[in-house]
């Protein structure tokens, strides 16, 4: 059940959509007013999938390159016969985390609780959970009919608080960071997934202008014992571009879409709560399309994956610029799933292979 403020928020969002229609040409043709441009060749990562910033998914959903306003007609995810992440012999996918830069214990606890929420609590009527959200992935199977790992758990963790590679990173630096961390306590796990989380003062290739997060694969090398290692990167956008990469917990920048107020973050940290959205979406994308030939829609060089096709949708009745009808707690914070230790989170809806629509629970 949506909170009492959902109706007023919806009314504001409707006015915002009208605003978006009026300025949609500006989103398409003149992003210079916000300091954001279309992705250049030097911004896009090689062999990687990405989470789009707010201004780009609004533009894509409204199809502003058309002479008419056209809202996306729905997801069309296909299987391209490649591997998916089925986990270890016990069907467990361990997520190994590298924190880079400034991270408080409180911020880490938000992330750790989320990664421990894939198995508990169980979903129930009017009680959506991370576990119920992840259960959607059981419908994604490989050529041997094995599903995506049903169990996801927090694995090893390393914190590089000394900024060993500086504060301006490229794709190669993110991959180097994972590999070097294998010598500092990070476990080598060919059946696992590696997640690099950069602090709010770390700039990363393409961050804000063309992507908010991405996933790719570290090539086989001696330090990985000739194993390819799938990995995810997500940045904290609170300092640089909260309105692009942590919406709806930050207000969109002027001229980039509907002018709607930000929502209150459920864990009291808009930057990290915004990261959870992208962490969730990228884990889902990496699990179903780890090597670029799994489940996705569109161009394999820049695919829309199972969460990407539902970008900006977090609840029923969502449309570009309105996240949907969400749950609201007693403190006025918005969320759509319950997690471990009583925490609440906002996660992106994802493509449901059974219904072939975006969904928040299996």
C-alpha positions, 0 to 999 in steps of 0.5 A, a space after each residue: 500500500 502506498 503512503 499517504 503522500 503518494 497521491 500528492 506526489 503523483 499529482 506533482 509528477 503528472 505536472 512534471 511529465 507535462 514539463 518533461 514534454 515541454 522541455 524534451 527537445 532540450 533534453 535531446 538537443 541541449 544538455 550543455 545547460 547541465 554540464 552533461 553531454 552524450 557519452 563519448 567514445 572515451 567514456 564508454 567501457 569496453 565489453 560492459 553493460 551500464 546503468 543509465 543516469 536519470 536524464 538518459 533513461 528519461 530521454 530513452 523512455 520518451 523517445 525524444 529523437 522522434 518527432 512525436 512523443 512515444 513512451 517505450 512499448 515494453 521490455 523484450 528481453 531475449 536469451 542469446 545462449 551464453 552463460 549465466 551465474 549459477 553460483 558454486 556447487 551449492 548454487 550460492 553466488 558469493 558477492 565479494 566487495 571492494 570499498 574504495 575511498 571514504 566509507 563509514 561503518 554506518 554506510 558499509 552496514 547499509 550495503 552489508 545488510 542489503 547483501 544479506 537480504 537475498 535469503 531473509 526475510 521471506 516475502 508475504 502478502 503486502 510484505 515485499 522483500 529483497 528475497 521475493 524480488 530476487 526470486 524473479 531470476 529463477 526464470 532465467 536459465 542457461 542452455 542446460 536449464 540451470 537457473 541463476 543462483 537462487 542464493 546470494 550472500 556477502 563474501 569477502 571484503 577489502 577496504 582501500 581507504 588510502 586511494 591507492 590508484 588516486 581519485 580519478 579512475 578508468 576501467 582498467 583501474 577498477 579491474 586492477 583494483 580487484 586483482 590487486 585486492 586478491 593479495 590483500 584478503 579478497 577471496 579468489 572465487 571463480 563462481 562468485 561476483 566482485 563488486 567495487 564501490 567507490 566513495 563520493 569523492 572518486 571520479 570514474 570514467 563516464 560517471 554521471 554523464 553516461 553511466 552510474 554503474 557498470 559490469 564487465 569481466 576481468 580477463 584471465 591472468 596469472 593472478 586470477 589463476 587463469 579465471 575470468 572474473 565477472 565484476 560490478 562497479 557502482 559509484 556514490 554520486 552524492 557529491 557529483 551527480 545525485 540527480 542523475 545517479 541517485 534519483 529519486 532520492 535527489 532532485 533531477 537537475 534543471 532541464 533533465 526531466 520532470 521537476 519533482 521533489 526528491 524522496 526521503 531515503 529509507 536508510 538516511 543516506 541518499 547517496 548510499 541508498 541510491 547506490 543500492 538501486 544500482 548495486 541491485 540492478 547490476 547484480 541482476 544484470 551480471 547474473 543474467 548476462 555476465 559475459 555479454 551473451 546472456 539475457 538482454 535486449 537491443 544492441 549487444 555493445 550497449 545492452 539493456 539488461 533485465 533491470 535496465 529495461 525497467 529503468 526508473 520503475 520502482 512500483 505500480 503506475 510508474 512513468 518517466 519521472 515518477 518512480 511508482 506507488 511506493 511504500 512509505 514508513 513512519 518516518 516518511 521514507 520511501 521504499 519497495 522492499 524489506 531487507 535483513 535486520 529490519 532495513 528497507 530498500 528501494 530496488 529497481 523492478 526487473 523483467 519477469 520472464 514469465 509475464 514478460 513485464 517489469 515486476 517487483 516480486 516473483 
